[in-house]
Amino acid sequence: MMSPPPSGGGSVLPLANRIVRLGGAGAGAVLLVLCAVVAQTTSAPASRPAAAPSPASERTRPAHASRSSKPATTTAKTTPLVRTVTTAVLKQRSTIARREFGGRAPAAPTVLLSRSDAAKGWAFGSSVIAPPAGVDAPPDASLFLAHHDKTGWQVSVTGARTFAAFVKNAPSDVVPDGERTLLARYGKAASSGTATGLELPWGVGKSWTMRPAGDPRAIAFAGGDGRVLAPGPGRLYRLCSRTSGHAMLLLIHPNGLASTFSRLTALTPVKDGGAVRTGAYLGTTGRGLPCSSGQAAGPASVVFGVLSGGRPAALNGLQVGGWTLQVAASGKAVAAARDGVRVQGGDPLLNLGSGALPVPSPSPTATASPKASPASPASPTVTAP
């Protein structure tokens, strides 16, 4: 039996997302009732997860759905939304996802509704196409905006030409002004240079171990106290799920790049669209595979990636945390280089932050070539760990 929403006007969107997965006419009927609640209720902020430490972040609390004088009419319009978003995501992202998944056909995306304005006919959320079983590739993650007009729901996904126009026209309770400029920039290809302006996702001056994640667009990091920190400032969005362990986090940075984090537990309580500073707590390393109920083998870790133009970027040659990352095209070998010092996968990697810290001296776990220039980002030599 399904428990009723918590008293005090708690948000029903997480419950709506669970019902959507059930499908069927019964789910549609329940969604009608839930949408009416969303349209007429002002939600209170959700309580913090007990396991999550207090993040060092700024919080921007998203506005909730506006009141509607005709809930029956507006809720009838929102009932087919998730189905329409699913179709639009597959149409706009399936070619990209197929290429990212090695030619395998993508499954239907997981759609997560974040905000809606039933009276004005707008909705905002995220969608994730998980890789097929046995494919070591990061999920294809995107954000969407939907607007209901006379012909039905019109959907635009990050990376589409229409997304910036949707961002511009959406009401402020669906796209708050603090997010509008950032979202309009996100989805456009960022600079083609190698400098990302990002730190590594743990404390500056501390060392974690890096390991290959089986794909050139992802690296796994583990070590220290397991606390994963924001590598740069930006706005935070949840993907797949709001449940620790199987959710992904998307952090969009002011320069148009975004970073992704999966396998996290004890997620930060910062709401979707909330502003975070560099070094803000995001979560703790874990083993849960994103967008599924599976568990990864090996130690608890965070899988880190970078998006440019709304698509996963190859990490090879990118400068992160003061190092130039070197990732084999197979994704099965990783290294990092700076000023003649080269750290192999499986060895401790020091987070240099902005690069102001001194480069560590060569040691048994880091090799150096004092007389040679650093390896070229375009054609690094990567040795398997």
ABEGO torsion letter per residue (X at the ends): XBBBBBBGGBBAAAAAAAAAAAEEAAAAAAAAAAAAAAAABBBBBBBBBAABBBBBBBBBBBBBBBBBABAAAAAAAAAAAAAAAAAAAAAAAAAAAAAAAGGBBBBBBBBBBABBBAAAGBBBBBBBBBBBBGBBBBBBBBBBBBBBBAAEBBBBBBGBAAAAAAAAABBAAABBAAAAAAAAABGBBBBABABAGBBBABBBGBBBBBBBAGBAABBBBBEEAGBBBBABBEBBBBBGBABBGABBBBBBBAAGBBBBBBGBBGBBABBBGBBBBBGBBAEBBBABBBGBABBBBEBBBBBBBBBBGGBBBBABGBBBGGBBBBBBAAGABBBBBBGGBBBBBGBBBBBAEAGABBBBBBBAABBBBAABBBBBAABBBBBBX
